[in-house]
Amino acid sequence: MGVSLFKRSKPITAPVPGAVYQRVIFNTVETARVLAVTQDGFPLPHVRYVARNDVVDGPDPHGLRRDKGAVRTLTVDSFTRLFGNPRAG
């Protein structure tokens, strides 16, 4: 019986339009809402999404700053590595 040193990761679902993803970086919560998955003009499929950053300034929950969001484009592979699976709910 062998022992694997590699941890199995959860299967990643492909992004679909309308799905919402989140990741936390220090005191910033980046939220991505998928607009489209396209291959137009690219050799690989790409995800167009709106990214919004919510920054928490200190322990006060009312110290939340939000930006308006910007449309960004990443390859599907890069997007899934950054954001993983969509947020539940």
PDB file of N, CA, C and O in Angstrom:
ATOM      1  N   MET A   1       0.848  -1.173   0.000  1.00  0.00           N
ATOM      2  CA  MET A   1       0.000   0.000   0.000  1.00  0.00           C
ATOM      3  C   MET A   1       0.898   1.242   0.000  1.00  0.00           C
ATOM      4  O   MET A   1       1.781   1.379   0.847  1.00  0.00           O
ATOM      5  N   GLY A   2       0.664   2.134  -0.950  1.00  0.00           N
ATOM      6  CA  GLY A   2       1.486   3.323  -1.074  1.00  0.00           C
ATOM      7  C   GLY A   2       0.897   4.503  -0.348  1.00  0.00           C
ATOM      8  O   GLY A   2      -0.295   4.532  -0.045  1.00  0.00           O
ATOM      9  N   VAL A   3       1.733   5.469  -0.072  1.00  0.00           N
ATOM     10  CA  VAL A   3       1.309   6.690   0.592  1.00  0.00           C
ATOM     11  C   VAL A   3       1.551   7.849  -0.365  1.00  0.00           C
ATOM     12  O   VAL A   3       2.650   7.998  -0.899  1.00  0.00           O
ATOM     13  N   SER A   4       0.552   8.649  -0.576  1.00  0.00           N
ATOM     14  CA  SER A   4       0.686   9.798  -1.457  1.00  0.00           C
ATOM     15  C   SER A   4       1.055  11.027  -0.643  1.00  0.00           C
ATOM     16  O   SER A   4       0.472  11.289   0.409  1.00  0.00           O
ATOM     17  N   LEU A   5       2.025  11.773  -1.142  1.00  0.00           N
ATOM     18  CA  LEU A   5       2.433  13.010  -0.470  1.00  0.00           C
ATOM     19  C   LEU A   5       1.656  14.211  -0.987  1.00  0.00           C
ATOM     20  O   LEU A   5       1.803  15.323  -0.481  1.00  0.00           O
ATOM     21  N   PHE A   6       0.827  13.976  -2.001  1.00  0.00           N
ATOM     22  CA  PHE A   6       0.078  15.069  -2.591  1.00  0.00           C
ATOM     23  C   PHE A   6      -1.356  15.072  -2.081  1.00  0.00           C
ATOM     24  O   PHE A   6      -2.019  14.035  -2.042  1.00  0.00           O
ATOM     25  N   LYS A   7      -1.816  16.239  -1.697  1.00  0.00           N
ATOM     26  CA  LYS A   7      -3.181  16.398  -1.215  1.00  0.00           C
ATOM     27  C   LYS A   7      -4.103  16.578  -2.421  1.00  0.00           C
ATOM     28  O   LYS A   7      -3.808  17.362  -3.324  1.00  0.00           O
ATOM     29  N   ARG A   8      -5.199  15.863  -2.431  1.00  0.00           N
ATOM     30  CA  ARG A   8      -6.158  16.031  -3.510  1.00  0.00           C
ATOM     31  C   ARG A   8      -6.918  17.327  -3.303  1.00  0.00           C
ATOM     32  O   ARG A   8      -7.410  17.619  -2.213  1.00  0.00           O
ATOM     33  N   SER A   9      -7.000  18.087  -4.367  1.00  0.00           N
ATOM     34  CA  SER A   9      -7.720  19.352  -4.259  1.00  0.00           C
ATOM     35  C   SER A   9      -9.163  19.153  -4.708  1.00  0.00           C
ATOM     36  O   SER A   9      -9.488  18.187  -5.398  1.00  0.00           O
ATOM     37  N   LYS A  10     -10.012  20.077  -4.305  1.00  0.00           N
ATOM     38  CA  LYS A  10     -11.407  20.036  -4.712  1.00  0.00           C
ATOM     39  C   LYS A  10     -11.469  20.307  -6.215  1.00  0.00           C
ATOM     40  O   LYS A  10     -10.694  21.114  -6.727  1.00  0.00           O
ATOM     41  N   PRO A  11     -12.377  19.647  -6.922  1.00  0.00           N
ATOM     42  CA  PRO A  11     -12.508  19.944  -8.353  1.00  0.00           C
ATOM     43  C   PRO A  11     -12.987  21.379  -8.554  1.00  0.00           C
ATOM     44  O   PRO A  11     -13.883  21.851  -7.855  1.00  0.00           O
ATOM     45  N   ILE A  12     -12.387  22.051  -9.503  1.00  0.00           N
ATOM     46  CA  ILE A  12     -12.727  23.440  -9.791  1.00  0.00           C
ATOM     47  C   ILE A  12     -13.760  23.456 -10.918  1.00  0.00           C
ATOM     48  O   ILE A  12     -13.577  22.803 -11.945  1.00  0.00           O
ATOM     49  N   THR A  13     -14.836  24.199 -10.721  1.00  0.00           N
ATOM     50  CA  THR A  13     -15.852  24.317 -11.759  1.00  0.00           C
ATOM     51  C   THR A  13     -15.485  25.444 -12.715  1.00  0.00           C
ATOM     52  O   THR A  13     -14.876  26.436 -12.316  1.00  0.00           O
ATOM     53  N   ALA A  14     -15.860  25.281 -13.973  1.00  0.00           N
ATOM     54  CA  ALA A  14     -15.576  26.306 -14.976  1.00  0.00           C
ATOM     55  C   ALA A  14     -16.434  27.536 -14.692  1.00  0.00           C
ATOM     56  O   ALA A  14     -17.594  27.402 -14.304  1.00  0.00           O
ATOM     57  N   PRO A  15     -15.878  28.733 -14.882  1.00  0.00           N
ATOM     58  CA  PRO A  15     -16.645  29.948 -14.633  1.00  0.00           C
ATOM     59  C   PRO A  15     -17.813  30.072 -15.614  1.00  0.00           C
ATOM     60  O   PRO A  15     -17.691  29.718 -16.787  1.00  0.00           O
ATOM     61  N   VAL A  16     -18.927  30.568 -15.126  1.00  0.00           N
ATOM     62  CA  VAL A  16     -20.106  30.813 -15.960  1.00  0.00           C
ATOM     63  C   VAL A  16     -20.573  32.242 -15.733  1.00  0.00           C
ATOM     64  O   VAL A  16     -20.414  32.781 -14.637  1.00  0.00           O
ATOM     65  N   PRO A  17     -21.153  32.866 -16.772  1.00  0.00           N
ATOM     66  CA  PRO A  17     -21.624  34.240 -16.613  1.00  0.00           C
ATOM     67  C   PRO A  17     -22.617  34.360 -15.454  1.00  0.00           C
ATOM     68  O   PRO A  17     -23.514  33.533 -15.287  1.00  0.00           O
ATOM     69  N   GLY A  18     -22.426  35.419 -14.659  1.00  0.00           N
ATOM     70  CA  GLY A  18     -23.279  35.677 -13.509  1.00  0.00           C
ATOM     71  C   GLY A  18     -22.745  35.119 -12.200  1.00  0.00           C
ATOM     72  O   GLY A  18     -23.204  35.520 -11.130  1.00  0.00           O
ATOM     73  N   ALA A  19     -21.779  34.198 -12.261  1.00  0.00           N
ATOM     74  CA  ALA A  19     -21.215  33.614 -11.036  1.00  0.00           C
ATOM     75  C   ALA A  19     -20.392  34.671 -10.296  1.00  0.00           C
ATOM     76  O   ALA A  19     -19.787  35.547 -10.914  1.00  0.00           O
ATOM     77  N   VAL A  20     -20.381  34.575  -8.965  1.00  0.00           N
ATOM     78  CA  VAL A  20     -19.649  35.530  -8.119  1.00  0.00           C
ATOM     79  C   VAL A  20     -18.571  34.772  -7.355  1.00  0.00           C
ATOM     80  O   VAL A  20     -18.834  33.717  -6.777  1.00  0.00           O
ATOM     81  N   TYR A  21     -17.357  35.315  -7.358  1.00  0.00           N
ATOM     82  CA  TYR A  21     -16.200  34.719  -6.699  1.00  0.00           C
ATOM     83  C   TYR A  21     -15.617  35.724  -5.720  1.00  0.00           C
ATOM     84  O   TYR A  21     -15.771  36.932  -5.902  1.00  0.00           O
ATOM     85  N   GLN A  22     -14.946  35.231  -4.678  1.00  0.00           N
ATOM     86  CA  GLN A  22     -14.266  36.125  -3.733  1.00  0.00           C
ATOM     87  C   GLN A  22     -12.932  35.528  -3.324  1.00  0.00           C
ATOM     88  O   GLN A  22     -12.765  34.311  -3.249  1.00  0.00           O
ATOM     89  N   ARG A  23     -11.990  36.420  -3.062  1.00  0.00           N
ATOM     90  CA  ARG A  23     -10.723  36.028  -2.456  1.00  0.00           C
ATOM     91  C   ARG A  23     -10.297  37.134  -1.510  1.00  0.00           C
ATOM     92  O   ARG A  23     -10.631  38.301  -1.715  1.00  0.00           O
ATOM     93  N   VAL A  24      -9.552  36.761  -0.461  1.00  0.00           N
ATOM     94  CA  VAL A  24      -9.111  37.724   0.550  1.00  0.00           C
ATOM     95  C   VAL A  24      -7.603  37.872   0.461  1.00  0.00           C
ATOM     96  O   VAL A  24      -6.865  36.887   0.448  1.00  0.00           O
ATOM     97  N   ILE A  25      -7.157  39.127   0.398  1.00  0.00           N
ATOM     98  CA  ILE A  25      -5.735  39.443   0.376  1.00  0.00           C
ATOM     99  C   ILE A  25      -5.508  40.483   1.469  1.00  0.00           C
ATOM    100  O   ILE A  25      -5.916  41.637   1.329  1.00  0.00           O
ATOM    101  N   PHE A  26      -4.858  40.072   2.553  1.00  0.00           N
ATOM    102  CA  PHE A  26      -4.632  40.927   3.710  1.00  0.00           C
ATOM    103  C   PHE A  26      -5.955  41.518   4.183  1.00  0.00           C
ATOM    104  O   PHE A  26      -6.825  40.772   4.634  1.00  0.00           O
ATOM    105  N   ASN A  27      -6.136  42.852   4.094  1.00  0.00           N
ATOM    106  CA  ASN A  27      -7.374  43.474   4.567  1.00  0.00           C
ATOM    107  C   ASN A  27      -8.307  43.848   3.411  1.00  0.00           C
ATOM    108  O   ASN A  27      -9.170  44.713   3.565  1.00  0.00           O
ATOM    109  N   THR A  28      -8.135  43.202   2.258  1.00  0.00           N
ATOM    110  CA  THR A  28      -8.938  43.489   1.075  1.00  0.00           C
ATOM    111  C   THR A  28      -9.703  42.250   0.631  1.00  0.00           C
ATOM    112  O   THR A  28      -9.130  41.168   0.506  1.00  0.00           O
ATOM    113  N   VAL A  29     -10.989  42.412   0.395  1.00  0.00           N
ATOM    114  CA  VAL A  29     -11.811  41.346  -0.169  1.00  0.00           C
ATOM    115  C   VAL A  29     -12.073  41.709  -1.620  1.00  0.00           C
ATOM    116  O   VAL A  29     -12.736  42.707  -1.904  1.00  0.00           O
ATOM    117  N   GLU A  30     -11.551  40.898  -2.546  1.00  0.00           N
ATOM    118  CA  GLU A  30     -11.775  41.136  -3.965  1.00  0.00           C
ATOM    119  C   GLU A  30     -12.942  40.263  -4.418  1.00  0.00           C
ATOM    120  O   GLU A  30     -12.918  39.044  -4.254  1.00  0.00           O
ATOM    121  N   THR A  31     -13.954  40.897  -4.986  1.00  0.00           N
ATOM    122  CA  THR A  31     -15.136  40.201  -5.483  1.00  0.00           C
ATOM    123  C   THR A  31     -15.146  40.298  -7.004  1.00  0.00           C
ATOM    124  O   THR A  31     -14.986  41.379  -7.570  1.00  0.00           O
ATOM    125  N   ALA A  32     -15.337  39.150  -7.659  1.00  0.00           N
ATOM    126  CA  ALA A  32     -15.377  39.110  -9.123  1.00  0.00           C
ATOM    127  C   ALA A  32     -16.720  38.559  -9.572  1.00  0.00           C
ATOM    128  O   ALA A  32     -17.138  37.489  -9.129  1.00  0.00           O
ATOM    129  N   ARG A  33     -17.397  39.291 -10.453  1.00  0.00           N
ATOM    130  CA  ARG A  33     -18.650  38.813 -11.055  1.00  0.00           C
ATOM    131  C   ARG A  33     -18.381  38.574 -12.528  1.00  0.00           C
ATOM    132  O   ARG A  33     -18.012  39.497 -13.254  1.00  0.00           O
ATOM    133  N   VAL A  34     -18.566  37.323 -12.979  1.00  0.00           N
ATOM    134  CA  VAL A  34     -18.248  36.935 -14.353  1.00  0.00           C
ATOM    135  C   VAL A  34     -19.268  37.535 -15.309  1.00  0.00           C
ATOM    136  O   VAL A  34     -20.477  37.378 -15.134  1.00  0.00           O
ATOM    137  N   LEU A  35     -18.753  38.233 -16.335  1.00  0.00           N
ATOM    138  CA  LEU A  35     -19.603  38.799 -17.381  1.00  0.00           C
ATOM    139  C   LEU A  35     -19.742  37.833 -18.552  1.00  0.00           C
ATOM    140  O   LEU A  35     -20.839  37.631 -19.072  1.00  0.00           O
ATOM    141  N   ALA A  36     -18.617  37.234 -18.964  1.00  0.00           N
ATOM    142  CA  ALA A  36     -18.637  36.338 -20.126  1.00  0.00           C
ATOM    143  C   ALA A  36     -17.390  35.464 -20.137  1.00  0.00           C
ATOM    144  O   ALA A  36     -16.348  35.829 -19.591  1.00  0.00           O
ATOM    145  N   VAL A  37     -17.517  34.319 -20.761  1.00  0.00           N
ATOM    146  CA  VAL A  37     -16.373  33.455 -21.054  1.00  0.00           C
ATOM    147  C   VAL A  37     -16.307  33.402 -22.568  1.00  0.00           C
ATOM    148  O   VAL A  37     -17.258  32.967 -23.219  1.00  0.00           O
ATOM    149  N   THR A  38     -15.185  33.844 -23.136  1.00  0.00           N
ATOM    150  CA  THR A  38     -15.104  34.026 -24.580  1.00  0.00           C
ATOM    151  C   THR A  38     -13.756  33.590 -25.144  1.00  0.00           C
ATOM    152  O   THR A  38     -12.767  33.474 -24.421  1.00  0.00           O
ATOM    153  N   GLN A  39     -13.743  33.353 -26.446  1.00  0.00           N
ATOM    154  CA  GLN A  39     -12.497  33.054 -27.141  1.00  0.00           C
ATOM    155  C   GLN A  39     -12.234  34.087 -28.223  1.00  0.00           C
ATOM    156  O   GLN A  39     -11.295  33.942 -29.006  1.00  0.00           O
ATOM    157  N   ASP A  40     -13.040  35.110 -28.274  1.00  0.00           N
ATOM    158  CA  ASP A  40     -12.921  36.133 -29.312  1.00  0.00           C
ATOM    159  C   ASP A  40     -11.560  36.807 -29.286  1.00  0.00           C
ATOM    160  O   ASP A  40     -11.198  37.461 -28.308  1.00  0.00           O
ATOM    161  N   GLY A  41     -10.806  36.642 -30.371  1.00  0.00           N
ATOM    162  CA  GLY A  41      -9.516  37.309 -30.503  1.00  0.00           C
ATOM    163  C   GLY A  41      -8.393  36.701 -29.691  1.00  0.00           C
ATOM    164  O   GLY A  41      -7.279  37.226 -29.715  1.00  0.00           O
ATOM    165  N   PHE A  42      -8.637  35.617 -28.972  1.00  0.00           N
ATOM    166  CA  PHE A  42      -7.611  34.974 -28.154  1.00  0.00           C
ATOM    167  C   PHE A  42      -7.499  33.505 -28.554  1.00  0.00           C
ATOM    168  O   PHE A  42      -8.498  32.889 -28.925  1.00  0.00           O
ATOM    169  N   PRO A  43      -6.292  32.940 -28.483  1.00  0.00           N
ATOM    170  CA  PRO A  43      -6.161  31.506 -28.772  1.00  0.00           C
ATOM    171  C   PRO A  43      -6.690  30.619 -27.634  1.00  0.00           C
ATOM    172  O   PRO A  43      -7.005  29.451 -27.859  1.00  0.00           O
ATOM    173  N   LEU A  44      -6.789  31.163 -26.423  1.00  0.00           N
ATOM    174  CA  LEU A  44      -7.299  30.422 -25.261  1.00  0.00           C
ATOM    175  C   LEU A  44      -8.576  31.086 -24.769  1.00  0.00           C
ATOM    176  O   LEU A  44      -8.752  32.290 -24.959  1.00  0.00           O
ATOM    177  N   PRO A  45      -9.477  30.324 -24.135  1.00  0.00           N
ATOM    178  CA  PRO A  45     -10.684  30.949 -23.576  1.00  0.00           C
ATOM    179  C   PRO A  45     -10.325  31.924 -22.457  1.00  0.00           C
ATOM    180  O   PRO A  45      -9.429  31.667 -21.653  1.00  0.00           O
ATOM    181  N   HIS A  46     -11.035  33.035 -22.424  1.00  0.00           N
ATOM    182  CA  HIS A  46     -10.807  34.075 -21.427  1.00  0.00           C
ATOM    183  C   HIS A  46     -12.086  34.384 -20.671  1.00  0.00           C
ATOM    184  O   HIS A  46     -13.188  34.173 -21.177  1.00  0.00           O
ATOM    185  N   VAL A  47     -11.926  34.888 -19.450  1.00  0.00           N
ATOM    186  CA  VAL A  47     -13.041  35.302 -18.605  1.00  0.00           C
ATOM    187  C   VAL A  47     -13.030  36.820 -18.521  1.00  0.00           C
ATOM    188  O   VAL A  47     -12.021  37.420 -18.151  1.00  0.00           O
ATOM    189  N   ARG A  48     -14.159  37.442 -18.866  1.00  0.00           N
ATOM    190  CA  ARG A  48     -14.333  38.883 -18.641  1.00  0.00           C
ATOM    191  C   ARG A  48     -15.146  39.012 -17.368  1.00  0.00           C
ATOM    192  O   ARG A  48     -16.204  38.398 -17.231  1.00  0.00           O
ATOM    193  N   TYR A  49     -14.644  39.817 -16.433  1.00  0.00           N
ATOM    194  CA  TYR A  49     -15.314  39.946 -15.139  1.00  0.00           C
ATOM    195  C   TYR A  49     -15.157  41.347 -14.588  1.00  0.00           C
ATOM    196  O   TYR A  49     -14.248  42.088 -14.964  1.00  0.00           O
ATOM    197  N   VAL A  50     -16.069  41.696 -13.681  1.00  0.00           N
ATOM    198  CA  VAL A  50     -15.982  42.969 -12.977  1.00  0.00           C
ATOM    199  C   VAL A  50     -15.376  42.672 -11.618  1.00  0.00           C
ATOM    200  O   VAL A  50     -15.894  41.850 -10.863  1.00  0.00           O
ATOM    201  N   ALA A  51     -14.272  43.348 -11.309  1.00  0.00           N
ATOM    202  CA  ALA A  51     -13.595  43.171 -10.019  1.00  0.00           C
ATOM    203  C   ALA A  51     -13.864  44.381  -9.145  1.00  0.00           C
ATOM    204  O   ALA A  51     -13.722  45.527  -9.572  1.00  0.00           O
ATOM    205  N   ARG A  52     -14.257  44.100  -7.909  1.00  0.00           N
ATOM    206  CA  ARG A  52     -14.486  45.161  -6.929  1.00  0.00           C
ATOM    207  C   ARG A  52     -13.691  44.820  -5.684  1.00  0.00           C
ATOM    208  O   ARG A  52     -13.700  43.677  -5.227  1.00  0.00           O
ATOM    209  N   ASN A  53     -13.008  45.805  -5.139  1.00  0.00           N
ATOM    210  CA  ASN A  53     -12.216  45.600  -3.926  1.00  0.00           C
ATOM    211  C   ASN A  53     -12.858  46.317  -2.754  1.00  0.00           C
ATOM    212  O   ASN A  53     -13.145  47.512  -2.821  1.00  0.00           O
ATOM    213  N   ASP A  54     -13.078  45.571  -1.677  1.00  0.00           N
ATOM    214  CA  ASP A  54     -13.575  46.136  -0.424  1.00  0.00           C
ATOM    215  C   ASP A  54     -12.419  46.127   0.563  1.00  0.00           C
ATOM    216  O   ASP A  54     -11.881  45.069   0.889  1.00  0.00           O
ATOM    217  N   VAL A  55     -12.038  47.313   1.038  1.00  0.00           N
ATOM    218  CA  VAL A  55     -10.902  47.443   1.941  1.00  0.00           C
ATOM    219  C   VAL A  55     -11.416  47.768   3.331  1.00  0.00           C
ATOM    220  O   VAL A  55     -12.172  48.722   3.514  1.00  0.00           O
ATOM    221  N   VAL A  56     -11.003  46.972   4.314  1.00  0.00           N
ATOM    222  CA  VAL A  56     -11.384  47.215   5.702  1.00  0.00           C
ATOM    223  C   VAL A  56     -10.251  47.974   6.375  1.00  0.00           C
ATOM    224  O   VAL A  56      -9.118  47.499   6.444  1.00  0.00           O
ATOM    225  N   ASP A  57     -10.579  49.168   6.872  1.00  0.00           N
ATOM    226  CA  ASP A  57      -9.583  49.990   7.561  1.00  0.00           C
ATOM    227  C   ASP A  57      -9.733  49.799   9.059  1.00  0.00           C
ATOM    228  O   ASP A  57     -10.607  50.403   9.681  1.00  0.00           O
ATOM    229  N   GLY A  58      -8.892  48.969   9.635  1.00  0.00           N
ATOM    230  CA  GLY A  58      -8.907  48.749  11.073  1.00  0.00           C
ATOM    231  C   GLY A  58     -10.041  47.851  11.517  1.00  0.00           C
ATOM    232  O   GLY A  58     -10.748  47.277  10.688  1.00  0.00           O
ATOM    233  N   PRO A  59     -10.219  47.729  12.831  1.00  0.00           N
ATOM    234  CA  PRO A  59     -11.208  46.804  13.371  1.00  0.00           C
ATOM    235  C   PRO A  59     -12.654  47.291  13.261  1.00  0.00           C
ATOM    236  O   PRO A  59     -13.582  46.509  13.465  1.00  0.00           O
ATOM    237  N   ASP A  60     -12.858  48.570  12.941  1.00  0.00           N
ATOM    238  CA  ASP A  60     -14.209  49.125  12.856  1.00  0.00           C
ATOM    239  C   ASP A  60     -14.912  48.593  11.603  1.00  0.00           C
ATOM    240  O   ASP A  60     -14.433  48.841  10.496  1.00  0.00           O
ATOM    241  N   PRO A  61     -16.035  47.869  11.740  1.00  0.00           N
ATOM    242  CA  PRO A  61     -16.723  47.347  10.556  1.00  0.00           C
ATOM    243  C   PRO A  61     -17.300  48.433   9.664  1.00  0.00           C
ATOM    244  O   PRO A  61     -17.617  48.173   8.503  1.00  0.00           O
ATOM    245  N   HIS A  62     -17.442  49.662  10.191  1.00  0.00           N
ATOM    246  CA  HIS A  62     -17.948  50.762   9.380  1.00  0.00           C
ATOM    247  C   HIS A  62     -16.819  51.448   8.607  1.00  0.00           C
ATOM    248  O   HIS A  62     -17.064  52.399   7.865  1.00  0.00           O
ATOM    249  N   GLY A  63     -15.592  50.972   8.779  1.00  0.00           N
ATOM    250  CA  GLY A  63     -14.451  51.533   8.069  1.00  0.00           C
ATOM    251  C   GLY A  63     -14.232  50.869   6.720  1.00  0.00           C
ATOM    252  O   GLY A  63     -13.101  50.820   6.236  1.00  0.00           O
ATOM    253  N   LEU A  64     -15.290  50.358   6.104  1.00  0.00           N
ATOM    254  CA  LEU A  64     -15.202  49.654   4.832  1.00  0.00           C
ATOM    255  C   LEU A  64     -15.196  50.652   3.681  1.00  0.00           C
ATOM    256  O   LEU A  64     -16.061  51.523   3.603  1.00  0.00           O
ATOM    257  N   ARG A  65     -14.216  50.521   2.788  1.00  0.00           N
ATOM    258  CA  ARG A  65     -14.161  51.354   1.584  1.00  0.00           C
ATOM    259  C   ARG A  65     -14.349  50.450   0.376  1.00  0.00           C
ATOM    260  O   ARG A  65     -13.745  49.380   0.302  1.00  0.00           O
ATOM    261  N   ARG A  66     -15.176  50.867  -0.564  1.00  0.00           N
ATOM    262  CA  ARG A  66     -15.427  50.088  -1.775  1.00  0.00           C
ATOM    263  C   ARG A  66     -15.047  50.897  -3.001  1.00  0.00           C
ATOM    264  O   ARG A  66     -15.247  52.111  -3.052  1.00  0.00           O
ATOM    265  N   ASP A  67     -14.493  50.202  -3.991  1.00  0.00           N
ATOM    266  CA  ASP A  67     -14.298  50.873  -5.268  1.00  0.00           C
ATOM    267  C   ASP A  67     -15.475  50.520  -6.174  1.00  0.00           C
ATOM    268  O   ASP A  67     -16.266  49.632  -5.856  1.00  0.00           O
ATOM    269  N   LYS A  68     -15.584  51.217  -7.298  1.00  0.00           N
ATOM    270  CA  LYS A  68     -16.732  51.028  -8.189  1.00  0.00           C
ATOM    271  C   LYS A  68     -16.607  49.768  -9.031  1.00  0.00           C
ATOM    272  O   LYS A  68     -17.603  49.299  -9.581  1.00  0.00           O
ATOM    273  N   GLY A  69     -15.426  49.219  -9.143  1.00  0.00           N
ATOM    274  CA  GLY A  69     -15.225  48.017  -9.948  1.00  0.00           C
ATOM    275  C   GLY A  69     -14.695  48.362 -11.321  1.00  0.00           C
ATOM    276  O   GLY A  69     -14.922  49.456 -11.837  1.00  0.00           O
ATOM    277  N   ALA A  70     -13.990  47.423 -11.899  1.00  0.00           N
ATOM    278  CA  ALA A  70     -13.407  47.599 -13.219  1.00  0.00           C
ATOM    279  C   ALA A  70     -13.519  46.281 -13.983  1.00  0.00           C
ATOM    280  O   ALA A  70     -13.420  45.203 -13.396  1.00  0.00           O
ATOM    281  N   VAL A  71     -13.726  46.378 -15.295  1.00  0.00           N
ATOM    282  CA  VAL A  71     -13.798  45.178 -16.119  1.00  0.00           C
ATOM    283  C   VAL A  71     -12.382  44.699 -16.386  1.00  0.00           C
ATOM    284  O   VAL A  71     -11.522  45.472 -16.808  1.00  0.00           O
ATOM    285  N   ARG A  72     -12.148  43.421 -16.137  1.00  0.00           N
ATOM    286  CA  ARG A  72     -10.829  42.812 -16.349  1.00  0.00           C
ATOM    287  C   ARG A  72     -10.986  41.541 -17.162  1.00  0.00           C
ATOM    288  O   ARG A  72     -12.084  40.997 -17.275  1.00  0.00           O
ATOM    289  N   THR A  73      -9.880  41.069 -17.730  1.00  0.00           N
ATOM    290  CA  THR A  73      -9.880  39.844 -18.529  1.00  0.00           C
ATOM    291  C   THR A  73      -8.688  38.991 -18.138  1.00  0.00           C
ATOM    292  O   THR A  73      -7.560  39.478 -18.055  1.00  0.00           O
ATOM    293  N   LEU A  74      -8.950  37.705 -17.898  1.00  0.00           N
ATOM    294  CA  LEU A  74      -7.906  36.724 -17.604  1.00  0.00           C
ATOM    295  C   LEU A  74      -8.218  35.430 -18.356  1.00  0.00           C
ATOM    296  O   LEU A  74      -9.365  35.188 -18.734  1.00  0.00           O
ATOM    297  N   THR A  75      -7.195  34.602 -18.571  1.00  0.00           N
ATOM    298  CA  THR A  75      -7.471  33.279 -19.125  1.00  0.00           C
ATOM    299  C   THR A  75      -8.285  32.496 -18.100  1.00  0.00           C
ATOM    300  O   THR A  75      -8.218  32.777 -16.904  1.00  0.00           O
ATOM    301  N   VAL A  76      -9.044  31.529 -18.562  1.00  0.00           N
ATOM    302  CA  VAL A  76      -9.857  30.707 -17.660  1.00  0.00           C
ATOM    303  C   VAL A  76      -8.968  30.046 -16.612  1.00  0.00           C
ATOM    304  O   VAL A  76      -9.328  29.998 -15.436  1.00  0.00           O
ATOM    305  N   ASP A  77      -7.807  29.534 -17.033  1.00  0.00           N
ATOM    306  CA  ASP A  77      -6.889  28.877 -16.102  1.00  0.00           C
ATOM    307  C   ASP A  77      -6.412  29.835 -15.009  1.00  0.00           C
ATOM    308  O   ASP A  77      -6.425  29.483 -13.830  1.00  0.00           O
ATOM    309  N   SER A  78      -5.997  31.031 -15.388  1.00  0.00           N
ATOM    310  CA  SER A  78      -5.530  32.019 -14.408  1.00  0.00           C
ATOM    311  C   SER A  78      -6.644  32.442 -13.467  1.00  0.00           C
ATOM    312  O   SER A  78      -6.428  32.585 -12.264  1.00  0.00           O
ATOM    313  N   PHE A  79      -7.835  32.641 -14.015  1.00  0.00           N
ATOM    314  CA  PHE A  79      -8.974  33.048 -13.198  1.00  0.00           C
ATOM    315  C   PHE A  79      -9.305  31.986 -12.150  1.00  0.00           C
ATOM    316  O   PHE A  79      -9.519  32.319 -10.984  1.00  0.00           O
ATOM    317  N   THR A  80      -9.350  30.708 -12.549  1.00  0.00           N
ATOM    318  CA  THR A  80      -9.695  29.654 -11.599  1.00  0.00           C
ATOM    319  C   THR A  80      -8.601  29.444 -10.561  1.00  0.00           C
ATOM    320  O   THR A  80      -8.896  29.072  -9.426  1.00  0.00           O
ATOM    321  N   ARG A  81      -7.333  29.678 -10.933  1.00  0.00           N
ATOM    322  CA  ARG A  81      -6.259  29.591  -9.939  1.00  0.00           C
ATOM    323  C   ARG A  81      -6.376  30.706  -8.903  1.00  0.00           C
ATOM    324  O   ARG A  81      -6.118  30.478  -7.721  1.00  0.00           O
ATOM    325  N   LEU A  82      -6.760  31.900  -9.328  1.00  0.00           N
ATOM    326  CA  LEU A  82      -6.887  33.026  -8.397  1.00  0.00           C
ATOM    327  C   LEU A  82      -8.124  32.914  -7.506  1.00  0.00           C
ATOM    328  O   LEU A  82      -8.042  33.133  -6.298  1.00  0.00           O
ATOM    329  N   PHE A  83      -9.262  32.574  -8.097  1.00  0.00           N
ATOM    330  CA  PHE A  83     -10.525  32.650  -7.372  1.00  0.00           C
ATOM    331  C   PHE A  83     -11.104  31.314  -6.924  1.00  0.00           C
ATOM    332  O   PHE A  83     -11.947  31.288  -6.027  1.00  0.00           O
ATOM    333  N   GLY A  84     -10.678  30.211  -7.517  1.00  0.00           N
ATOM    334  CA  GLY A  84     -11.201  28.899  -7.119  1.00  0.00           C
ATOM    335  C   GLY A  84     -12.645  28.721  -7.536  1.00  0.00           C
ATOM    336  O   GLY A  84     -13.010  29.048  -8.665  1.00  0.00           O
ATOM    337  N   ASN A  85     -13.473  28.205  -6.636  1.00  0.00           N
ATOM    338  CA  ASN A  85     -14.885  27.948  -6.915  1.00  0.00           C
ATOM    339  C   ASN A  85     -15.722  29.174  -6.565  1.00  0.00           C
ATOM    340  O   ASN A  85     -15.313  30.003  -5.753  1.00  0.00           O
ATOM    341  N   PRO A  86     -16.910  29.284  -7.191  1.00  0.00           N
ATOM    342  CA  PRO A  86     -17.773  30.442  -6.909  1.00  0.00           C
ATOM    343  C   PRO A  86     -18.265  30.455  -5.469  1.00  0.00           C
ATOM    344  O   PRO A  86     -18.317  29.422  -4.802  1.00  0.00           O
ATOM    345  N   ARG A  87     -18.622  31.636  -5.012  1.00  0.00           N
ATOM    346  CA  ARG A  87     -19.157  31.828  -3.674  1.00  0.00           C
ATOM    347  C   ARG A  87     -20.550  31.210  -3.607  1.00  0.00           C
ATOM    348  O   ARG A  87     -21.347  31.350  -4.535  1.00  0.00           O
ATOM    349  N   ALA A  88     -20.828  30.543  -2.529  1.00  0.00           N
ATOM    350  CA  ALA A  88     -22.153  29.916  -2.354  1.00  0.00           C
ATOM    351  C   ALA A  88     -23.183  30.978  -2.029  1.00  0.00           C
ATOM    352  O   ALA A  88     -22.896  31.953  -1.333  1.00  0.00           O
ATOM    353  N   GLY A  89     -24.383  30.778  -2.540  1.00  0.00           N
ATOM    354  CA  GLY A  89     -25.492  31.667  -2.195  1.00  0.00           C
ATOM    355  C   GLY A  89     -25.575  32.785  -3.106  1.00  0.00           C
ATOM    356  O   GLY A  89     -26.455  33.635  -2.963  1.00  0.00           O
TER     357      GLY A  89
END
